[in-house]
Amino acid sequence: MKKELHKKLNELQATAICGNDISSSCLYVSALTIMYAGQFAWISLLIVAVVLFLFRKIYGEVVGAIPLNGGAYNVLLNTSTKRIASVAATLTVLSYMATAVISASEGMHYLHGIFTGFDVTIATIVVLVAFTGLAILGIGESAFVAVIIFIIHLITLSTLVLASLWFISNNGFQTFYINWEVPVSSGGVVTALFLGFSAAMLGISGFESSANFVEEQEHGIFPKTLRNMWAIVSFFNPVLALLLICIIPLAEVGDHRESLLAYLGQTTGGSWLAYLISVDAVLVLCGAVLTSFVGVSGLLNRMTLDRILPNYFLKQNKRGSNYRIIISFLVLCVSVLFVTKGDLVSLAGVYTFSFLAVMGLFGIGNLLLKFKRKKLPRPERARGISVVIAITFIAIAFAGNLYMNIESFYTFIKYLLPALLFIAIMLNRTILIQLLIDALEYFSKPLRKIVLFSNRYLVKLNVKINSQEFVFFTKGDDVAILNKVMQYVEVNETTKKLKIVNIKKEGESNDLLIKDLEVLDRAYPDIDIEFIEIKGTFGPEIIEELSKKWDIPKNFMFIGSPGDRFSYRISELGGVRLIM
């Protein structure tokens, strides 16, 4: 059983961990947006801020209703099927992988601009290994480092803004007027805003990170992290773009796009400010690496608990860290670095399309939550029309990035397909094992000894996988609901055993329920149904007691959606899954 071995994160710590990722976008998104939208870049970035505001409510509603690690995977798991949820999880892992490698590589490129004489690829690997060790030490140590980096970054950006305003007050707006009259190169203002918006959506990558470690945060902190991240990027990204247009001629942007903010610092404050921004870039990009490790650890741990990944990854150290997940993620990142040879364009394709797809799926998950879990209590609600608008903007950004760089999309597909294939094998492993058993038996005569040994092993493995018991807590004798439960288990879970548990009060009768279960037992011969009556009141205590008594993890226990009068928050039930 999983135990809590660390303190919960407060507002500053949680904001710093996910904020380093999203705020690191300030270092490159302004230049990228100006390249496509020119003097209208700040407007494109303001539109992005509006979209992000809509997603604040979307994320707040979903995670408030189901406050469990996993982000898009979590909401889709509780509103759709495990297969659909697995697609969202795969996309999220790809996004984290690309984020870690890009951030580490970009950080080392910035450092190489300050101190030459080292190999960037080797330095990138050193950074990945260093933050692997930090993540293994535990989330408390990770949060301390993240807070230091986060504060330095905000101070640096604020200093740059103040220096730029001082520069404008002394030199006027001549550059702005010149830039404003420059003809739009992308075919008109609307096209410029469209392409600029599509590019600027990179500035909100990382917004989903907080949802992947929500269980490590103190109660009520999650919506504050969303507010803080939104405020930071909604202020700095448009303001920095506007300041750049007021100070730097558009013709010079392309020559300095790799380190445009450092060039702005050089122009407005001198070499000391350029140097400060470069050092800050190294730190905050490394902070984004840390965010990737923390976020992916929470997500992959949840996926492993749900048997999408092998149980091998559940092993924890004394500090409560899933070190096997973290080390495996390091291996994946290093392998990707060598496969792409550090090509940032290829990695950016994986990064862009995966995180846009994740946010789109999260929006769809919100709509499913509204439709399928109407009675589920939630602290805030996003209006349906707002969710549809937000998803539409994500689709527009996805299409825009396809238009701008189709080759990056092909790279994204090359990484996505193998990942989905691995997940498909895990979800259908019992079918594949049975096919292998049948194939070996077919060729049993020429290879009799090998076949007998292999078959015994495979049969034991199949039995072991199917022996995992699941539990559904039923409130009454509605046979239609119970039939849906059986259908869900049959489609989504690998098991042959299901306990139907009814927590009843004194004087209640379950005669009709027992008869219905006898019918269902005959209708689903592959699943052994065991009915159990328990006197008492349903709540966290009885879930904990039965989980220990039967040795069944809480995420293998299911309930229907509770109503507004339910006495507990979903988070208090320890990971029990909603399936009805």
N, C-alpha and C positions, 0 to 999 in steps of 0.2 A: 504494500500500500504506500502511496506517495505521502510524504510528510512535509510540512512547512518548516524549513530550516533557516529561514532568513526573515528579516523584517520587511514589511511592506514599504513600497516606495512612496515618498511624499510628492507634492506637486512639482517642486523644482527638480527633483531627481528624475521623475517620469518624463517631464517636459524636456529635460536635457537629453535623455537617451534618444527619444524620437525626434527632438528638435534639431539635433546636430545634423541629422540626415536631410530634413526638409530645408533647413536654413543654409546648408552648404550650397544649395542651388543658387543662392545670391551671387556666388562667385562666377557662374557661367551663364545663367539663364538670361541676364540682361543683354549680353553680347549676342547670344543665339537669337533672341527675339528681334534685336535691332537688325541683324543680318537679313531677316525676312520681312519685317514690318517697317523698318526705317524709323522715321520720326514719329510713327504711330505706335511704337513698341510699348510705351507706357500704358496706352489704352488697352492693348491686348492683355497686358499683365493685370490690369484692373478687372477685365472680364474673367480672368482666371480666379481672381480673388472672390468674385461673385459666385462662381461655380464651387469654390472651396467652402464658401459660407453655406451653400445648400447641402454640401456633404457633411458639414458639422452636424446638422440635424439628422441626416440619414444614419451616420455612424452612432450618434448619441442615442437614437431610438433603438437600433439593433443591439448594441452592446449593453444599453441600459436594461433591455428585456432579457438578454441572454449573456451575462457578463462572464464569458469563458474565453480562454485563449483560442486563437485561430482565425480571427478576422473574418474574411469572406468565407473561408472554409467552415467556420463555426455556424454562421447564419444559414448557409446552404445545407449543412448537415442536419440542422433542426427544422428546415422547411422544405427540403426536397429529398434527393437520394444521395447515398454515399458516393456514387460515381460522379455525379455533377459536382459535389463538394470537393472531390479529389482533384478535379480539373482546376478549380480555383486555388487549391493548395499548391498544386504543381506550378501554376503561374506565379504564385507568391514566392515560392522557393527560387524560381528562376530570377525573379526581380531582385531578391536579396543577394543571390549569387553575383549577378551583374553589378549591383550596387557596391558590394564589397570589393570586387576586383577593380572596377572603374575608380572608386574613391581612393583606394590604396595606390593605384597607378598614377592618378592625377596628382595626389598629394606628393608622391615622390618626384614627379615632373616639376612641381613647384619648388621642391627642395633642391632639385638639381639646378634650378635657375639661380639658387643662392650659393650652394656649395657644389661645385663640379667635382669630377674625379671619382664617381661611383657608378656602378651599373644600376639602372633604374629597375630592371626586371628583378634582380636579386634583392634590391631594397624593398620592392613591392612584396616579395615573398616574406621578407623579415617582418614587415608591418602586419601581414596576415597572421603570421605565427605569433607575434607579440600579442595581438588582440585575441587570438585563440586562447592563449594562456590567461589573459585577463578575464575572459568570459568563463573559463573553467574555474577560476577562483571564486566566482559568485557574482550575483547581480548587485550586491551592496558595493563591492569594490569597483565594479563596472560603472555604477551610478556616480561614485565619487569622482572618477576620472572624467566622466561625461559632463558633470556639472562644471568642473574647472574649464574644460574646452568650450562649453556653451557660453559661459560668462565672458571669457576672453573674446569669443567671436562677436557677441553683441556689442561689447565695448569697441571693438575694432570697426565694425560697420557704422556704429554711431559716430565715431571719430571721423570716418570718411565722409559721412553725410554733412557733418558740421564744417569740415574743411572745404567741401564743395560749395556749401552755401556762402562761406566766407569769400571764396574765390569769385563766385558770381556777384556778390555785393561790391567787390572791388573792380571787376572787369565787365560787368553788364551782361546783356543778353544777345550780343551780336552773333555769337555762334548759333544760338537757338534760332534766330531769325533766318540765318543762312541755311541751316539744316531743314527748317520747316518748308522752305521753298524748293528743296531738292525734289525732282520728279521721282515718283514711286516706281521702282524698277520691276515690281512683281505683277504689274497689269492692272492697277487701280487700287483705291483705298480699301474696298471691301475684300479684295483678294489679299492685300497686304495684312489686313486685320485677321483674316482666316488663317493664313500661313503663320503669322506671328503668334496667334492664339495656340495653334497646334504645337509650335515649338515651345511656347511658354508653359505648356502643361507639364513639361519636365520639372518645372519649379515646384510642383506639389508632390512629386514622388517622395515617399516616406510618410505621407499623411496616414497611411494605413498601419504604420508600425505599432502605434500605441495599442491598437486592438489585438495585437498578437501577444502582448504580455500584460493584459488587463488584470489577470489574477494576481500578479505581483504588485499591483498598485493598491493603495489604501482606498477604502470605500469613498466614492464621490470624486475621485481624482481624475478619472478618465475624461469626462466632459471638459474639465479644466485644461487638460493637455491639448484637446482639440481647439479650444478657444485660443490658447497661447500660440500654438503653431499657426493658426489662421492669422492672428494679429501680426506675427513676425513677418510672414511672407507677403501679407497684404500691404504692409507698410514698406518694407525694405525693397522688394522687387520692383514695384512701379516707381518709387521715389528714386532709386538708383538709376533706373532706365531714363527717367526724366532729367536727372542731373547730368548723365552722360550726354544726352542730346543738347543740353545747355552749354556743355564745356568742350566736348570732343567732336570735331568735324566727322560726319558720317563716312567720309572717304578714308579716314584713318582707322575706323573700327575693325575692318577686316584684317589689317596688319597686326593688330594687338588682341585678337579675339581669344587667344589662349589664356591671356592674363590681363583682361581689359580693366578690371578693378585696380590692379596694381598700377597700370598705366594712368588711370584716373588719379590714384593717390600720388603718383610722381608729378602729375600736372598741377594738382591742387595744393599739395603739402610738401613735396620734395621727396628725396630718396628715402628719408626715414619712414614716411608713411607707406611708400611702396614696399619697403622691406617688412614693415609691420603686417601689411596685408598678405604678403607672401608667406610669412611665418604662420599667420592665422589660417591661411588656406591649408597649409600642411596639417595643422592641428584639427581643424573642423572636418576635413576630409577623412582623417583617421578616426574622428568621432563617428562619422557615417559608417565606417567599417565596423565599429563596435555596435552600432545600432543594428546592423545586419545580423551579427552573431547573436545578439540578445533576442531579436525578433524571430529568427529562424529556429532558435532553440525552443521557444515557446510553441511555435507552430508544429515543428516536427515531433515534439514530445506529445502533443495532442493527437497527431496522426498515428503515432506508434501506439498510444493507448487505445485508439479505435481500430487497431489491427490492420491499418493500411500499410504500415512499415513493420519490419521484423521486431520482435520483442527485445532483440539484442540491444537496441538503442535506449532502452529504459533504465539502464544501469546508471546510478548516481554516485557522486563522490560524497565525502563527509560534509561538504558545503551545500549539498542539494543540487548541484549542477549536473546536467545530462552530458557528461564529458564525451561520450561516444558520438553523440549527435554533433557536438561542436567540432570534434576532430574530423569527423566524416565530411562536414561542411568545408573545413579547411582543405581537405584533399580535393574536394570538388572544385573549389575556387582556384587552387594551384593548377589543377589539370586544365581548367578552362583558360587560365592565363597562358599556358604553353600551347594549347590547341590554337588559340587565336593569335599567338605571338604578340600579345599585348596590344592588338589592334583595337583602339577605342571605338572606332566606327562600328565594328561587328558587335562589340559588347553593348554599345548604346542601342542597337536594334533590339537586342534581347531585353534590355532595361526598359525602353520606352513602351513597347507593345505589351510586355507582360504586366507592368504596373497599371497601364490604362485598362487592360482587360480585367484585372483584379478589381479596380474601382467600379467598372461597369457591372461586374457580377455582384459586387456588394450592393449596388443600387437595386439590381433585380432581386437580390435576397431580401431587401427591405420591403419591396412590393409583395413578395411571397409571405413575408411575416405579417403584413397587413391583412392578406387574404386568408391565410391558413391559421394564424395565431391571433385572431381578433381579441380574444379575452385575456391574452397574456399581459400582465401589468408592465408598464414601462414609464420611466420618469418624464420622457418628452416624446413628441410625435412629429414626424416630418409630413407635411401635406403631400398627398399623392401626386398632385400636379407638379410640385417642386421636385419630387423624385424623378418623375418622367423627364422634366427639363434637364436635370443634372445628368441623367443617363444619355440624353440626346447630345449634350455638350461633349461627353466622353466619346460618343460615336463620331462626332465631328472631328475631334482631335485625333482619333484613330485613323480616320480617313485622310486627314491632312498629313499625318506622318507617313501614311502609305504613299501619298502623292509625292512627298518631298524625298523619300528614300525607300524605294521598293526593295533594294538590295538588303537593307537592314531587316526588312520583314522576312525575307528568305532565310537570313541567318537565325532569326527568332524561331522560325518553323523547324530548322535543323536541330535546335536544342529542345524544342517543345516535344516533338514526336518521340524521341527516345525516352524522355521523362514520362510521358503518358503511357508508353509501352510498358515500362517498369511497373507503374501503378496498376495497369490493367492486369499484369501477371499476378501481382499481389492480391488483387480483388477476386481473381478467378483461379487462385492457386489450387483449390481442391478439385476443380474441374480438370485442370491440367494434370494434376497428380493422378487422377482416376484414368485419364486418357493414356498416361504413361504406363500405368499398371496394366491396362488392357493391351497396349502395344507389346509390352514385355511378355505377357502371357501368350500372345499370338506367335511370338518367335521363341517360345519356351523350349522346343525340342533341341535345336542345335546349340543353345546356350543355357542348358537347364540349370547348372549350378549358379551361374551369375544371375540368372533370372530369379531363382528362388531367394537368393540373398537380397537382391534389389527389391523384389516384391514385398518381402517382410518389412524392410525399412520403410518403403513408401506407404504401405498399409498402416503401419504404426504412426507415421507422420500424419496421414489423413485423419486417422481416428483422434489423434491429439488435437489437431486443428478444430475438428468438429465437436470436440468434447466441451468446449467452452460454453458455459451456461449463461443465459440471459434472463432478465427479470422484467416483467411489466406490472406496474401497480395499477390495478383497475379500481374504479370508483363504484361500479355497479354492474348491471346485467344487460348492457346494450350490446347485443350480438353483432351489430353492424360495425361498431367500433373495434370489437375484438377481432372481427374478420379482417379489418384494415391493418390491425397490429400484426396478424399472422402474415399478411401479404408483404408488409414492410420487412419483417424479419426474414422471410423467405428470399426476398429480392436483394436485401442489403447486407445481411449478416451470414457468416459461415458458422452454422451451429446446427445441432440436432436436438438441443434441449432448451425449453423455455418454461420458466416458472411464472405462472399467473398468480399474483398476490393481491388479496383483498384485505385491507385494514378495516375491520368492521366494528361497529359499536354494539353495545349490549342490546339484545333483542332483535337484531337484524337477521334476516334469512337469506341464504344464497342458493336456495334450491333451484331456482330458474337459471341462475348463472352456471351452476354445475351441469345442468342439462345442455346448455348452449356449448359449454366447453367440450362435452362428450361428442357433440356434432362436429365441432371444429377439429377435434383430435382425429376423427375419421376423415375429414376433408383434407387434412395436411398430414399424411402418414409419415413423411420424412422428418417431421419435428415432433419430439416427445413432449407433450404438454403436461405439466405438473401444477395442480391447483393447490394453493395454500391459503388458509384463513388465519388471520392474526387479529387478536383483540387489541385495540389501542387507538392512537391518533397518528395519522400520517405526518411525518416531519423529518428533519435532519437526523434526529436521534435514532429513529427506527431504521432509517437508511444506513446509517453508520453501523448499527448493530447487525443487521442482516448481511451487509457487505463483508464484515469480519467473520461472521458465523459461517457463511457459505463460500467465503474466499472468492467473491465475485466483485471485480472493480466497479465503482459507481457509474462509470461511463458505459457500462454494459447493462445498466438499469434504465428503464424507459417509463415515462409518464405521459399522460395527455396534457394539453395546455391548461394550466390553472387559471381560474378567474380572478377578478379584481379583489375578491374577498379572501384569497389565499393568504395564509398567515406568514409566509416566508418568501424571501427573494430567491430567484432561481440559483443565484450564486451560493446561497446557503445550503443547497442540496448536494454540493460536492461534485458536480459534473454530471448529474443525472440528465439524460437526453430527452428532449421533447420530440415525439414522433406522431402525435395526433393533434 
